[in-house]
Amino acid sequence: MLGIEYPILCGGLFGLSESKLVSSVCNAGGLAFLSSNHLGSKEALRQQIRRTKELTNRPFGVNISLLSESKKNLTNDYIDVIMEENVRVVETAGNNPTQYIKRLKDENITVLHKATTARHAVKAESAGADAIVLVGYAAAGHPGMEEVGLFVNLPETVRAVHVPVVAAGGICTGAGMAGAFLMGAEAVLMGTAFAVTKESSFHENIKRKLIQAKSTDTVVVFKSLRNAFRCLKNHETARILELERQHAPAEEIFRNLASGDAKKCYLEGDADNILIPIGQGIGLIDHIVSCKELINGMMIQYKACLKNLKDPGLGNED
Ligand SMILES: Cc1cc2nc3c(=O)[nH]c(=O)nc-3n(C[C@H](O)[C@H](O)[C@H](O)COP(=O)(O)O)c2cc1C
Protein backbone atom coordinates (compact mmCIF):
# COMPACT_ATOMS: atom_id res chain seq x y z
CA MET A 1 0.00 0.00 0.00
CA LEU A 2 2.78 2.46 0.88
CA GLY A 3 5.60 1.18 -1.35
CA ILE A 4 8.07 0.85 1.53
CA GLU A 5 10.74 -1.71 2.40
CA TYR A 6 9.98 -2.28 6.10
CA PRO A 7 6.62 -2.02 7.89
CA ILE A 8 7.87 0.67 10.26
CA LEU A 9 6.35 4.16 10.32
CA CYS A 10 7.25 7.32 12.21
CA GLY A 11 4.16 9.30 13.25
CA GLY A 12 3.94 13.07 12.98
CA LEU A 13 6.04 14.53 15.79
CA PHE A 14 5.23 18.12 16.74
CA GLY A 15 8.34 20.28 16.41
CA LEU A 16 10.53 17.34 15.37
CA SER A 17 9.35 15.63 12.22
CA GLU A 18 10.69 17.98 9.62
CA SER A 19 12.64 17.16 6.47
CA LYS A 20 15.79 15.84 8.18
CA LEU A 21 14.11 13.25 10.42
CA VAL A 22 11.47 12.32 7.85
CA SER A 23 13.96 11.75 5.02
CA SER A 24 16.23 9.72 7.33
CA VAL A 25 13.39 7.34 8.23
CA CYS A 26 12.37 7.00 4.58
CA ASN A 27 15.94 6.47 3.38
CA ALA A 28 16.26 3.72 6.01
CA GLY A 29 13.30 1.87 4.43
CA GLY A 30 10.42 3.08 6.65
CA LEU A 31 7.94 5.91 6.13
CA ALA A 32 7.59 9.08 8.17
CA PHE A 33 5.08 11.90 8.31
CA LEU A 34 6.04 15.57 8.28
CA SER A 35 4.28 17.32 11.16
CA SER A 36 2.17 20.20 9.88
CA ASN A 37 0.83 21.12 13.30
CA HIS A 38 3.73 23.31 14.42
CA LEU A 39 4.40 24.97 11.07
CA GLY A 40 1.52 27.44 11.13
CA SER A 41 1.29 28.25 7.42
CA LYS A 42 0.81 26.52 4.10
CA GLU A 43 4.05 27.97 2.71
CA ALA A 44 6.05 26.56 5.63
CA LEU A 45 4.57 23.13 4.87
CA ARG A 46 5.35 23.53 1.17
CA GLN A 47 8.95 24.33 2.04
CA GLN A 48 9.23 21.23 4.24
CA ILE A 49 7.74 19.01 1.53
CA ARG A 50 10.14 20.37 -1.11
CA ARG A 51 13.16 20.06 1.19
CA THR A 52 12.19 16.45 2.02
CA LYS A 53 11.96 15.64 -1.69
CA GLU A 54 15.52 16.93 -2.09
CA LEU A 55 16.70 14.58 0.65
CA THR A 56 14.89 11.40 -0.35
CA ASN A 57 13.25 9.91 -3.41
CA ARG A 58 11.24 7.50 -1.27
CA PRO A 59 7.59 8.00 -0.30
CA PHE A 60 6.79 10.12 2.75
CA GLY A 61 3.60 11.56 4.22
CA VAL A 62 2.15 14.54 6.06
CA ASN A 63 0.43 14.42 9.47
CA ILE A 64 -2.62 16.58 9.96
CA SER A 65 -3.73 16.89 13.59
CA LEU A 66 -7.42 17.84 13.72
CA LEU A 67 -7.64 18.98 17.28
CA SER A 68 -9.54 22.21 17.00
CA GLU A 69 -12.39 23.36 14.76
CA SER A 70 -10.97 26.89 14.83
CA LYS A 71 -8.05 25.67 12.70
CA LYS A 72 -10.34 24.34 9.97
CA ASN A 73 -9.14 26.88 7.38
CA LEU A 74 -5.50 26.08 8.05
CA THR A 75 -6.26 22.35 7.78
CA ASN A 76 -7.84 22.93 4.36
CA ASP A 77 -4.82 25.06 3.35
CA TYR A 78 -2.52 22.18 4.34
CA ILE A 79 -4.60 19.79 2.24
CA ASP A 80 -4.30 22.19 -0.75
CA VAL A 81 -0.50 22.10 -0.43
CA ILE A 82 -0.44 18.31 -0.03
CA MET A 83 -2.35 18.04 -3.31
CA GLU A 84 -0.36 20.73 -5.12
CA GLU A 85 2.94 19.13 -4.08
CA ASN A 86 1.68 15.61 -4.91
CA VAL A 87 2.21 14.00 -1.51
CA ARG A 88 0.56 10.59 -1.70
CA VAL A 89 0.09 9.64 1.98
CA VAL A 90 -1.58 11.47 4.86
CA GLU A 91 -1.97 10.60 8.53
CA THR A 92 -4.98 12.25 10.16
CA ALA A 93 -5.31 12.42 13.94
CA GLY A 94 -7.72 13.87 16.47
CA ASN A 95 -11.24 15.07 15.75
CA ASN A 96 -13.66 13.51 13.28
CA PRO A 97 -11.72 13.31 9.96
CA THR A 98 -14.72 12.61 7.67
CA GLN A 99 -14.79 15.87 5.65
CA TYR A 100 -11.00 15.86 5.17
CA ILE A 101 -10.82 12.17 4.23
CA LYS A 102 -13.39 12.86 1.53
CA ARG A 103 -11.24 15.64 0.04
CA LEU A 104 -8.10 13.49 0.18
CA LYS A 105 -9.77 10.41 -1.28
CA ASP A 106 -11.14 12.47 -4.21
CA GLU A 107 -7.45 12.88 -5.16
CA ASN A 108 -6.62 9.20 -4.48
CA ILE A 109 -4.36 10.07 -1.56
CA THR A 110 -3.81 7.18 0.88
CA VAL A 111 -5.19 8.10 4.30
CA LEU A 112 -4.21 6.50 7.60
CA HIS A 113 -6.33 7.67 10.52
CA LYS A 114 -5.14 7.46 14.11
CA ALA A 115 -7.73 6.00 16.48
CA THR A 116 -7.53 4.99 20.13
CA THR A 117 -10.53 2.67 20.24
CA ALA A 118 -12.16 0.12 17.92
CA ARG A 119 -15.26 2.33 17.86
CA HIS A 120 -13.32 5.32 16.46
CA ALA A 121 -11.54 3.00 14.02
CA VAL A 122 -14.85 1.72 12.62
CA LYS A 123 -16.03 5.32 12.14
CA ALA A 124 -12.83 6.26 10.29
CA GLU A 125 -13.10 3.18 8.10
CA SER A 126 -16.65 4.10 7.12
CA ALA A 127 -15.46 7.64 6.36
CA GLY A 128 -13.03 6.11 3.83
CA ALA A 129 -9.71 5.71 5.67
CA ASP A 130 -7.42 3.23 3.90
CA ALA A 131 -5.82 2.04 7.14
CA ILE A 132 -6.10 2.63 10.85
CA VAL A 133 -3.22 3.53 13.13
CA LEU A 134 -4.44 2.05 16.39
CA VAL A 135 -2.87 3.84 19.35
CA GLY A 136 -2.61 2.14 22.75
CA TYR A 137 -2.52 3.96 26.08
CA ALA A 138 1.28 3.81 26.46
CA ALA A 139 1.68 6.25 23.55
CA ALA A 140 3.22 9.71 23.58
CA GLY A 141 0.87 12.59 22.84
CA HIS A 142 -2.84 11.77 22.70
CA PRO A 143 -3.43 8.18 23.90
CA GLY A 144 -7.22 8.61 24.15
CA MET A 145 -9.57 9.09 27.08
CA GLU A 146 -10.58 5.45 27.39
CA GLU A 147 -7.20 4.27 28.77
CA VAL A 148 -7.14 0.97 26.86
CA GLY A 149 -3.78 -0.77 26.41
CA LEU A 150 -2.56 -2.01 23.02
CA PHE A 151 -2.80 -5.69 24.02
CA VAL A 152 -6.57 -5.26 24.12
CA ASN A 153 -7.52 -2.46 21.72
CA LEU A 154 -5.30 -3.77 18.90
CA PRO A 155 -6.94 -7.23 18.53
CA GLU A 156 -10.33 -5.68 19.22
CA THR A 157 -9.79 -3.25 16.32
CA VAL A 158 -8.37 -5.89 13.99
CA ARG A 159 -11.62 -7.82 14.54
CA ALA A 160 -13.79 -4.76 13.99
CA VAL A 161 -12.42 -3.32 10.72
CA HIS A 162 -11.59 -4.68 7.29
CA VAL A 163 -8.75 -2.27 6.41
CA PRO A 164 -5.15 -2.88 7.56
CA VAL A 165 -4.29 -1.88 11.11
CA VAL A 166 -0.99 -0.26 12.10
CA ALA A 167 -0.11 -0.68 15.78
CA ALA A 168 1.24 2.21 17.87
CA GLY A 169 1.82 3.03 21.51
CA GLY A 170 4.73 1.55 23.41
CA ILE A 171 6.42 -0.14 20.45
CA CYS A 172 10.17 0.53 20.45
CA THR A 173 11.70 -2.88 19.71
CA GLY A 174 11.58 -5.73 17.20
CA ALA A 175 9.95 -7.86 19.91
CA GLY A 176 7.19 -5.28 20.30
CA MET A 177 6.72 -5.32 16.54
CA ALA A 178 6.53 -9.15 16.49
CA GLY A 179 3.91 -9.01 19.26
CA ALA A 180 1.86 -6.47 17.33
CA PHE A 181 2.01 -8.61 14.19
CA LEU A 182 0.88 -11.69 16.13
CA MET A 183 -2.14 -9.69 17.23
CA GLY A 184 -3.01 -8.83 13.64
CA ALA A 185 -1.20 -5.55 12.92
CA GLU A 186 0.31 -5.16 9.44
CA ALA A 187 2.80 -2.44 10.37
CA VAL A 188 3.94 -0.48 13.41
CA LEU A 189 4.14 3.26 13.98
CA MET A 190 6.45 4.81 16.56
CA GLY A 191 6.99 8.27 17.95
CA THR A 192 8.98 7.95 21.16
CA ALA A 193 11.72 5.78 19.63
CA PHE A 194 12.25 8.18 16.71
CA ALA A 195 12.17 11.23 18.98
CA VAL A 196 15.45 10.16 20.58
CA THR A 197 17.33 9.21 17.40
CA LYS A 198 20.45 11.07 16.25
CA GLU A 199 18.42 12.83 13.56
CA SER A 200 15.74 14.13 15.94
CA SER A 201 16.07 17.85 16.65
CA PHE A 202 15.58 17.44 20.41
CA HIS A 203 18.63 19.05 22.06
CA GLU A 204 21.26 16.55 23.28
CA ASN A 205 20.38 17.42 26.92
CA ILE A 206 16.77 16.38 26.35
CA LYS A 207 17.78 13.19 24.54
CA ARG A 208 20.19 12.25 27.36
CA LYS A 209 17.50 12.88 29.96
CA LEU A 210 15.02 10.81 27.98
CA ILE A 211 17.20 7.75 27.53
CA GLN A 212 17.69 7.66 31.31
CA ALA A 213 13.92 7.81 31.90
CA LYS A 214 11.91 4.76 32.97
CA SER A 215 8.43 3.76 31.82
CA THR A 216 7.09 5.34 35.02
CA ASP A 217 8.55 8.75 34.21
CA THR A 218 5.66 9.81 31.97
CA VAL A 219 2.30 11.20 33.03
CA VAL A 220 -1.02 12.04 31.36
CA VAL A 221 -2.18 15.65 31.65
CA PHE A 222 -5.32 17.45 30.38
CA LYS A 223 -7.67 14.61 31.38
CA SER A 224 -9.96 17.23 32.94
CA LEU A 225 -10.19 18.86 29.50
CA ARG A 226 -11.02 15.47 27.94
CA ASN A 227 -7.87 15.82 25.88
CA ALA A 228 -5.49 13.32 27.55
CA PHE A 229 -1.85 14.05 26.67
CA ARG A 230 1.09 11.86 27.73
CA CYS A 231 4.43 13.55 28.35
CA LEU A 232 7.62 13.33 30.36
CA LYS A 233 7.05 14.20 34.04
CA ASN A 234 8.62 17.61 34.64
CA HIS A 235 8.03 20.96 36.30
CA GLU A 236 5.38 21.88 33.74
CA THR A 237 3.33 18.66 34.10
CA ALA A 238 3.43 19.06 37.92
CA ARG A 239 2.00 22.60 37.58
CA ILE A 240 -0.77 21.46 35.24
CA LEU A 241 -1.72 18.44 37.36
CA GLU A 242 -1.96 20.66 40.44
CA LEU A 243 -4.35 23.01 38.58
CA GLU A 244 -6.39 20.02 37.40
CA ARG A 245 -6.49 18.65 40.98
CA GLN A 246 -7.98 21.99 42.04
CA HIS A 247 -10.61 21.64 39.25
CA ALA A 248 -9.31 24.78 37.52
CA PRO A 249 -11.34 25.72 34.43
CA ALA A 250 -9.78 25.28 30.99
CA GLU A 251 -9.08 29.04 30.58
CA GLU A 252 -7.08 29.08 33.79
CA ILE A 253 -5.08 26.00 32.83
CA PHE A 254 -4.26 27.51 29.44
CA ARG A 255 -3.43 30.89 31.00
CA ASN A 256 -0.98 29.16 33.30
CA LEU A 257 0.70 27.06 30.64
CA ALA A 258 4.33 27.99 30.10
CA SER A 259 4.22 30.44 27.26
CA GLY A 260 7.47 29.23 25.72
CA ASP A 261 7.69 28.15 22.13
CA ALA A 262 7.85 24.33 22.28
CA LYS A 263 10.09 23.95 19.26
CA LYS A 264 12.54 26.54 20.64
CA CYS A 265 12.68 24.69 24.00
CA TYR A 266 13.25 21.39 22.20
CA LEU A 267 16.11 22.89 20.17
CA GLU A 268 17.67 24.71 23.12
CA GLY A 269 17.35 21.85 25.61
CA ASP A 270 14.85 23.25 28.13
CA ALA A 271 13.37 20.00 29.50
CA ASP A 272 11.47 21.58 32.40
CA ASN A 273 9.31 24.47 31.27
CA ILE A 274 7.48 22.94 28.35
CA LEU A 275 5.47 19.79 27.69
CA ILE A 276 7.58 17.05 26.13
CA PRO A 277 5.36 14.36 24.58
CA ILE A 278 6.92 10.97 25.29
CA GLY A 279 5.49 7.47 25.71
CA GLN A 280 5.97 4.75 28.33
CA GLY A 281 8.16 2.88 25.84
CA ILE A 282 10.95 5.31 26.75
CA GLY A 283 11.76 2.84 29.55
CA LEU A 284 12.97 0.41 26.89
CA ILE A 285 15.34 2.86 25.20
CA ASP A 286 18.82 3.46 26.58
CA HIS A 287 20.89 4.45 23.56
CA ILE A 288 20.75 7.25 21.01
CA VAL A 289 20.99 5.62 17.58
CA SER A 290 20.39 6.76 14.02
CA CYS A 291 17.06 6.04 12.28
CA LYS A 292 18.83 3.48 10.13
CA GLU A 293 20.33 1.72 13.16
CA LEU A 294 16.93 1.76 14.89
CA ILE A 295 15.08 0.27 11.91
CA ASN A 296 17.79 -2.31 11.09
CA GLY A 297 18.07 -3.30 14.76
CA MET A 298 14.32 -3.76 15.00
CA MET A 299 14.22 -5.92 11.87
CA ILE A 300 17.03 -8.15 13.21
CA GLN A 301 15.28 -8.58 16.57
CA TYR A 302 11.91 -9.10 14.88
CA LYS A 303 13.31 -11.92 12.72
CA ALA A 304 15.00 -13.52 15.74
CA CYS A 305 11.66 -13.46 17.58
CA LEU A 306 9.92 -15.19 14.68
CA LYS A 307 12.67 -17.80 14.52
CA ASN A 308 12.15 -18.53 18.21
CA LEU A 309 8.44 -18.89 17.56
CA LYS A 310 9.09 -21.63 15.01
CA ASP A 311 10.54 -23.61 17.91
CA PRO A 312 8.43 -22.19 20.69
CA GLY A 313 9.42 -24.89 23.18
CA LEU A 314 5.95 -26.38 23.38
CA GLY A 315 7.48 -29.69 24.43
CA ASN A 316 6.30 -33.08 23.30
CA GLU A 317 2.67 -32.56 22.34
CA ASP A 318 2.20 -35.91 20.53
C1 LIG B 1 7.70 14.45 20.47
C2 LIG B 1 6.40 13.92 19.95
C3 LIG B 1 5.51 14.77 19.31
C4 LIG B 1 4.29 14.28 18.80
N1 LIG B 1 3.47 15.11 18.09
C5 LIG B 1 2.35 14.61 17.46
C6 LIG B 1 1.54 15.42 16.61
O1 LIG B 1 1.78 16.61 16.44
N2 LIG B 1 0.46 14.85 16.01
C7 LIG B 1 0.15 13.52 16.18
O2 LIG B 1 -0.82 13.03 15.59
N3 LIG B 1 0.89 12.74 16.99
C8 LIG B 1 1.98 13.24 17.62
N4 LIG B 1 2.76 12.42 18.40
C9 LIG B 1 2.37 11.00 18.57
C10 LIG B 1 3.08 10.10 17.56
O3 LIG B 1 2.82 10.46 16.23
C11 LIG B 1 2.66 8.62 17.76
O4 LIG B 1 1.27 8.48 17.58
C12 LIG B 1 3.02 8.10 19.13
O5 LIG B 1 4.25 8.62 19.53
C13 LIG B 1 3.10 6.57 19.10
O6 LIG B 1 3.36 6.04 20.37
P1 LIG B 1 4.85 5.84 20.98
O7 LIG B 1 5.28 7.18 21.40
O8 LIG B 1 4.64 4.93 22.12
O9 LIG B 1 5.73 5.26 19.90
C14 LIG B 1 3.96 12.90 18.97
C15 LIG B 1 4.86 12.06 19.65
C16 LIG B 1 6.06 12.54 20.13
C17 LIG B 1 7.02 11.61 20.84
The ligand as an SDF file (V2000), in Angstrom:
LIG
                    3D

 31 33  0  0  0  0  0  0  0  0999 V2000
    7.6990   14.4500   20.4750 C   0  0  0  0  0  0  0  0  0  0  0  0
    6.3970   13.9190   19.9520 C   0  0  0  0  0  0  0  0  0  0  0  0
    5.5080   14.7660   19.3070 C   0  0  0  0  0  0  0  0  0  0  0  0
    4.2930   14.2770   18.7970 C   0  0  0  0  0  0  0  0  0  0  0  0
    3.4680   15.1100   18.0880 N   0  0  0  0  0  0  0  0  0  0  0  0
    2.3500   14.6050   17.4630 C   0  0  0  0  0  0  0  0  0  0  0  0
    1.5420   15.4210   16.6140 C   0  0  0  0  0  0  0  0  0  0  0  0
    1.7850   16.6130   16.4430 O   0  0  0  0  0  0  0  0  0  0  0  0
    0.4570   14.8510   16.0110 N   0  0  0  0  0  0  0  0  0  0  0  0
    0.1490   13.5190   16.1800 C   0  0  0  0  0  0  0  0  0  0  0  0
   -0.8210   13.0340   15.5870 O   0  0  0  0  0  0  0  0  0  0  0  0
    0.8880   12.7410   16.9940 N   0  0  0  0  0  0  0  0  0  0  0  0
    1.9790   13.2360   17.6190 C   0  0  0  0  0  0  0  0  0  0  0  0
    2.7610   12.4250   18.4040 N   0  0  0  0  0  0  0  0  0  0  0  0
    2.3660   11.0030   18.5720 C   0  0  0  0  0  0  0  0  0  0  0  0
    3.0760   10.0950   17.5570 C   0  0  0  0  0  0  0  0  0  0  0  0
    2.8150   10.4570   16.2300 O   0  0  0  0  0  0  0  0  0  0  0  0
    2.6650    8.6190   17.7600 C   0  0  0  0  0  0  0  0  0  0  0  0
    1.2690    8.4780   17.5810 O   0  0  0  0  0  0  0  0  0  0  0  0
    3.0160    8.1010   19.1310 C   0  0  0  0  0  0  0  0  0  0  0  0
    4.2490    8.6230   19.5330 O   0  0  0  0  0  0  0  0  0  0  0  0
    3.1010    6.5710   19.1050 C   0  0  0  0  0  0  0  0  0  0  0  0
    3.3550    6.0370   20.3730 O   0  0  0  0  0  0  0  0  0  0  0  0
    4.8500    5.8430   20.9790 P   0  0  0  0  0  0  0  0  0  0  0  0
    5.2840    7.1790   21.4030 O   0  0  0  0  0  0  0  0  0  0  0  0
    4.6380    4.9250   22.1170 O   0  0  0  0  0  0  0  0  0  0  0  0
    5.7260    5.2610   19.8980 O   0  0  0  0  0  0  0  0  0  0  0  0
    3.9620   12.8960   18.9680 C   0  0  0  0  0  0  0  0  0  0  0  0
    4.8580   12.0590   19.6480 C   0  0  0  0  0  0  0  0  0  0  0  0
    6.0610   12.5370   20.1290 C   0  0  0  0  0  0  0  0  0  0  0  0
    7.0220   11.6100   20.8360 C   0  0  0  0  0  0  0  0  0  0  0  0
  1  2  1  0
  2  3  1  0
  2 30  2  0
  3  4  2  0
  4  5  1  0
  4 28  1  0
  5  6  2  0
  6  7  1  0
  6 13  1  0
  7  8  2  0
  7  9  1  0
  9 10  1  0
 10 11  2  0
 10 12  1  0
 12 13  2  0
 13 14  1  0
 14 15  1  0
 14 28  1  0
 15 16  1  0
 16 17  1  0
 16 18  1  0
 18 19  1  0
 18 20  1  0
 20 21  1  0
 20 22  1  0
 22 23  1  0
 23 24  1  0
 24 25  2  0
 24 26  1  0
 24 27  1  0
 28 29  2  0
 29 30  1  0
 30 31  1  0
M  END
$$$$
